[in-house]
Amino acid sequence: MSSAINTKVAKNDTIIRKLFQTTMITMMIAELSGALSSVIDGLITGFSLGQIELAALGVCLPYYSILSIISGILMIGCSAMCTSAIGRGDSKETSSVFSLTVLIGGMLSVTLTILGLAFPDGIANLFGAKAEAADLHRETVNYLRGVVIGAPALVFFVVLTPILQLDGDTKRPQLASALMAITDIAGDLLNVYVFHGGVYGMALASSVSHIVAFITILTHFTKKSGLFRFSFSAIRFDMIPALTKGGLPRAVCMLSRTLLPIFMNTLVLALVGSTGVTALSAQSTLSFTIASLGWGIGGAVSIMGGMMVGEQDEKGLEEVVRTALWDILIGVTAISVVVFLAAPYISALFVPEAGDTQKMTVDAIRSYTFALPFFAFNVMCANYLQAITRIFASTLVNIGIEVAFTAVSAYILSTLFGTMGIWLSYFCGQAILSLVLFVIAAVKKDPARHGLAAHMVLKKDFGVPEKDRIERSLNTMDEVVEFSEDVSRFCMEHKLGSKESNRLALCVEEMAGNVIEHGFTGDKPHHLDVRVLVKGESVILRMRDDCEKFDLCEKAQKWSFDPEHPEKNIGIRIVLKLAKDISYTNTMNTNNLIITV
């Protein structure tokens, strides 16, 4: 590519940053789903029932972790495969992955409900509520019996939320989450002040709220124009290894997240008894909520990163990582500061009576806030490694996030500082892991790449070299004309010949101009990104815009030859005729068109 073209290349990241923020919010809502019920139940239980009941809820947190293992494998695996397929324009594979995910999710979640109803005593013992601690064991069993009823609904809510995001529906997950919270709060209050159902009633209210949220999400699939449709005929069981492999890192993380509370409960119980377990329960319950932004950022990296990997878009992938880092630096740090300052008031919600338990809860919450930015960074790295298909490395990071560094730190620090050492172990574990990842990124620097991309441990052959691509964000017709001229020169430099180069340039001009002329309407700002690249013997044109849905394949017939105006849409008609492949998807409320010539 000539230097004249290079100097005109504009930053092509507006839509990516916009989509990342939207995806982050949606993924955060998905992560909050289980935590929301846990926090609501914890607050009302601690305030209205008692410390034993609150401790029982803390003991049951591994139940939510088990659900997260199931939903996490399916959510991340399905999202990764679907975003990659969307990036390649393969709608058939998208349908197959979605249908397989729904089938497996239904089978696993129903099995979990059956096991929970059949063996609550054994599960309570497994979670640490031994039969010797009769009161704690009894309340743990009661909570389990009520909460497992909603397992299928909660699993599907988590799994389907990012699917709705990919299908351009960002409002329904927010509505479902709000209805879930309202239903749970109302159910808990009715249970405490009207029905007096104890922790069983609290759990039952949570199950009902999960079912309400699931039904709300399910209404999305009544639309006929959606990208995702369940079909038994589309299911391909040979995809199971790829689906589970994609979700394996998250599964390992959630399994670790299940084991860590059990280890911590045992450690705290040996040091200070039930007082410490109550404080740990409050801290653990709250952590599910305040850590959700970190999980949301990680989920957005997984989805957006997967799409960029599918498109082999190195610059887009770099922008995804950069946006994530800024969100951690600003958003997660701000949450940490707010929660640290509000810790005395938050602890009073869980433990209303002043005393040693309340003070210990304040210490536990404040210590955890120091870990949050490092935790978010580690989650982002794990999800990024998964997006670039470094599954083993992602799995190792996920183990480090929840168990390896934190558990070892807890064991060592507890011998030195008692319970305060346990609280500080979350910060120490996450900070050490972040330092390890930072050092690895520095050591693995790629001298062939520049800036942030040099530290992104990408494969040597990933993406398209800068000399073989030209990309631009376009906003005006003048910019379209200027870019089409650059495309013509770019193609001629790659030996396409003047005739083919001019045809492709004309196509770019007409199609991009069509988007700006007819799509850039109303008061809402719009964006258009165009990318032309040479790969092998093919030229690939990719256009992405955030205007109203516009399927080129459906509209192509309107651009048929008109004898009275033979010059009209000639560039588009020529390229459509010469195209080896044309794919269109509308995902996350953006039009994505890929034409291979």
Secondary structure, DSSP 8 states (H G I E B T S, - for coil): --HHHHTT-----HHHHHHHHHHHHHHHHHHHHHHHHHHHHHHHHHHHT-HHHHHHHHHTHHHHHHHHHHHHHHHHHHHHHHHHHHHHT-HHHHHHHHHHHHHHHHHHHHHHHHHHHH-HHHHHHHHT--TTSHHHHHHHHHHHHHHGGGHHHHHHHHHHHHHHHHTT--HHHHHHHHHHHHHHHHHHHHIIIII--HHHHHHHHHHHHHHHHHHHHHGGGG-TT-S----GGG--GGGHHHHHHHHHHHHHHHHHHHHHHHHHHHHHHHHHTHHHHHHHHHHHHHHHHHTHHHHHHHHHHHHHHHHHHHTT-HHHHHHHHHHHHHHIIIIIHHHHHHHHHHHHHHHHHH--S-SHHHHHHHHHHHHHHTTHHHHHHHHHHHHHHHHTT-HHHHHHHHHIIIIIHHHHHHHHHHHHHTHHHHHHHHHHHHHHHHHHHHHHHHHT--TTS-GGGGGS---TT-S--GGGEEEEEE-SHHHHHHHHHHHHHHHHHTT--HHHHHHHHHHHHHHHHHHHHHHS-SSS---EEEEEEEETTEEEEEEEE-SS---HHHHGGGGS--TT-TTTTHHHHHHHHH-SEEEEEEETTEEEEEEE-
